[in-house]
């Protein structure tokens, strides 16, 4: 039996190490199933709000709880890495010739940065546990790509709470945290769960351009601009095209308007997530001209690379069609015969929007 004082001291030193490796938020939750969170997941999937993200349903039995994925897990170490922006994420709203890229995608790919740091924390945990007479500690690390309910776990670990926009909100870091988890066989004392401080505010609900929130704390991904521009592979439904505006990869609106962001400090932002100059306010005309090689070169090391050139140019064409900028018409018409039928369809729609009336 491991002495509780040893475990407590170990937890404090672990947090110090995690912060040294770049994490701005740290907490511990139990690995047992949270019946309320699991029930919400089941209801959300039953209503089809996950859209075409079939993996959400296929591995729901793993996602429902940490022990559903790994029965030996006893604790979840929840960690957050800040990407707080220095500038207003909505600053390009009235510049239709520019493309709006979500804040999180303007720097280096967070998957690589967060996963590397998680592995560093996990290695330290295992080695240090052995030094302190706690042998054979098991660990598994996750960030975004595994069937893990990151936001409910982060709330359970005290990092913040899931706001009405369903994203995590932190009193210290606002809405700007990349999340990662370390599952471990070590039984730490859980932290106090984050308390919901949204109150009567509905700024995030009112800000959504496509009405993706059927009710507070519930997101219909099928209407969400982040889903439509990143996960959705076919033609974007016409009913959402105008609402997309000049957003070509993701959307920050529901996050950006959250009043808790006034406490988020860029001093806590990880340097890997500083925006690349060429992605802060790119010209739509330049992006429309990208072929596959140009796309890969521009977005090397970026999370944007994973959607591929065709889906990306489709998004740019929707933005061009919304721009009312007839100077973009030649760029759009050059894509009318694109080899990808989804791109060609979007080009036809955008061209019809931009051509002067007879």
N, C-alpha and C positions, 0 to 999 in steps of 0.2 A: 504493500500500500504506500503510495507516494504521499509525503507530508504536504498538507494544504499550504503551508507557508512557502514550501519550495515551489509549488505550482504558481502561487500568487507572485512571487518574485520573478519567476520565469516569464510570466505573462507581461510584466512591466518591462523587462529587458527585451522581450520580443517586440513590443511596440516601439521601443527606442530603435531597434534595428530596422524595423519596417519604415520608420520615418527617415532614417539615414539613407535608405535605398529609394526614397522619392515619394513615398505615400504620405498624403496629407491627412488621411482619416483612417482610424483603426478601431475595430470592435470585435467582440466574440459573441456568437450565437450558438444555441444548441443545434445538433444535427438531427434531432427528432422532427417528425412531421408537424407542421403547423396546419391544423385542420381547416382553419379559416382561409389561409392562403391557398391551400390545395383545392378547396371548394370553389374559390373564385376562378382559379385556373380552369377547372372542369367546366364551369358555367360559360366562361369566355370561349372555350374551344367548342362546346356544344352549340353555341350560337354562331359559329363560323367566323368570328371576328378576327381570326388569325389569317384570313385570306388564303393565299397560295403557299403560305409557310407551313408546308405539310409536316416538316420535322417537329413542329411544336406538338402536334397530335401524336405522331408516331412514337415519340419517346416521353409522352406525358407521364407514364408510370415512373420514369427516372426523375423527371422534373419536379414531381409533387413534393419530394423531400430529399435532403442529402442522403439519408440512409436508404432511400429507394434506389439511388444511384450506387452507393457504396455502403453496404450494411455495417461495416466495421467503423464507420465514422462516428465520432462522439461530439466533436466541436467543429464549428465553422469560423475561421478567422476571416472577417470581412474587411476589405481594404479599399480605399478610394484614392485616386490620383487626380489632382486638380488640373483642369484645362481652362480656367477662368479667363475670358477674353478681356483685353484691354479696351476694346472699342465696342460700340453698340452693334450687336449682331444684326439689327434691322436697318442699319445705316444705308444700305443700297436699295431699300424698298422703292424709292422714287427715282431710281437710275436704271430704266428698263434696258439700256444698251449693255449693262453689266450683268454678270451672272452671280447669283448668291449661292455660296457653298457653305454648308453647315460648319459652324465653328470647329467642331471636333475633327473635321476632315481637312482642315487647312494646314495642319502640321504633319508630323510623321505618323505612321500607322500605329494606333494605340495598342492594337493586339500585340505587336512585337515588344513595345516598350513595357507594357504592364506585365506581360507573361515573363519577360526576362527578370523583372524585379520580383515577381511572385516566386519564381524559382530560387532567387537569391535568399528570400526570407525563409522559404521551406528548407533549403539546405542548412541555413543557420539553425533553424528550429531542431532539426534532426541531430545535428552535430552537438549542439549545446545541451539538448536533452540527455544525450549519452554521457556528457561530462558531469551532469548533475545527478547521475544515477537513475535516469529514466530511459531504459533501453528499448529498442525495437519500436520506436514511434513511427507510425505510418502517415504519409501525407499525399495528397493529390491537389494539383493547382488548376484553376479554371478562370478564364476570362472570356465571356460572351459566346464562345463557340461550342460550349457544352450544354447539356440539358440541366441548367441550374437556374433557379428563380433568384436572380441576383438582387433585385430590388427589395423583395420581401425579406431576404436574408440580411441585407444591409440595414433595413429598418429594425429587424429583430436584434441586430448587433449594436444598435444605438447610433448608427452613422447619420441618421436623419429619418424622414418618413416619406412614404409614397404620397405625393401630392395629388390634387384633383386631375392633373395631366398624366398621372400614373408613373411619372418619373420620380427619382429620389430627390428630395429637397433637404439640404443641410443648413443648419443655422449659421455655420461658419463658412461654407463654400457655395451656398446657393444651389443652383441646378447643374453645376459644372464639375461633376466627378465621373471619371471612368472607374468602374467597379471590377474587383477581382476577388477570388475566394481561395482559401486554402482549407481543404477538408483534412482533418487529422483524427487519429485514434486517441489523442490525448484529451482528457476531459477537463477543459478549463471551465471556470465559473462564468456563465453567460453575463453579458452586460445588460443594463436596463434598456428595454425597447424604446426606439425613438417615438416621441409623442407628436401626433398630428397637430400642426399649428397653422393650417390653412384658414381656419375660421370661416367667415362668410365670404371671403374673397373668391371671385370667379374670373380673375383676369385671364388666366390661361384658357379657360373655356371660351371666353368671348373673343380671344385673339385668333383662334383657329380659322384659317381661310376656307376650309372645306368641311367644317362642322363634324369633325371626327370624334367628338365626345358626345355620345347619346345621353350620358349623365355624368356627374362628377365621379372621378375615380374609375372611369371605364372608357377605354379607347377602342374604337372600331378601326383596326389597322387598314381595312379596305378603303377608308376615306382619308387616311393619313398621308401627307405629302412625303414624309420620310419613307414610308412603305412604297408609295407609288413610284418614287424616283430611284429607289435602291433595290427593293425586293421584287417588285412587279416586273415581269419580263415581257409582256405583250404590249399592245397599244394602250395608252392611258385613256381610261373612259372619258368621253367628251364632257361629262358633267363636272369633272374636276379640273379641266385644263385651264380655265380662266383663273381659278383660285390659286393655281400653282404660281402664277406670276412669273418672276424671273428666278425662281428657286430651281436649281438644276441638280442639286445633290443634298437631300435632307431638308430639314426645316427647323429653325430655332425659335419660332414665334412663341409657342406656349412656354418655352423655357425662359426666353428673354424678358418677358413681361412680369415674371414672378417677382414680387416685392422683396423676397428674401435675398435676391442677388445683390442687393446693396451692401451686404456684408462680405461678399466674396472678394478676396484680394488676389490680385495677379502675382503678388509676392510668393504665393503658395503654388503657383502654376509650375508644372514640370517643364523644363526647358525644351524637351522633345516636342512639345505641343505649341511652340511659338509658330505663328502663321508664316507660311512661305509667301514672299512678296507677290509671286506670280499667281497665287490662289486667293489673295485677299479681295481683289476686285477685277477679275478677268473680263476681257471684252468678249461678248457673245460672238462677234465676227471671227475672232481668232479660234474660239473653241469649235465653231461649226466647220472649220477647215481641217480639223484633225482627222488623219487616217489612222489605221491601227497602230502603225509604228510610232507616229507622233503622239498618239494617246498614251502608249506605254512609256514613252520617254518622259513625257510631262508628269505622269502620275506614278513614276517609280518610287517605291517606298511610301505610297499614300494608300489609305483605305479605299479611295475612289477607284483604284485600278481593278478591284475585284468585280465591278459591274460590267467591265468591257466597253470597248469603243461604241458599239451599236446602241446599247441602252443609254450611254452617256449622251451621245449625239441626239438621240430621240428626245431626251430631256431638254437639251439646248434648243431644239426646234420648237418645242412647246413654249419655251421662254421667248424665242424670237417671234412667234405668232402673237404672243401677248404684248409685245413691245410697242406696237404701232409705229415702229421705225422702218420706213420703207428702204432705208439704206441697207438693211439686212436682206432685202429680197433676193439679190444675186447670190448671196451665200446660201439661202434657203433653196432657190431653184436649182442650184448645183447638186442638190441631194435628192431631187425628184426621182431619179433613176438609180438610187442607191441599191446595192445588191441585197441589203437587208430589207425585207418588206415592211417591217415596223418603222424603220427610219424613213422609207419612201412615203409611207402613209402620213407620218408626222410632218414631213416636208410638204406634202400636198395640202394638209390642213393649215400649216403656217403660211404657205404661199397665198392661199385663198384669203387669209386674214389680212395679209400685207398689201395685196394688189389694190391699186386705187379703183374705186367704183367707176363703172363706165358712165 
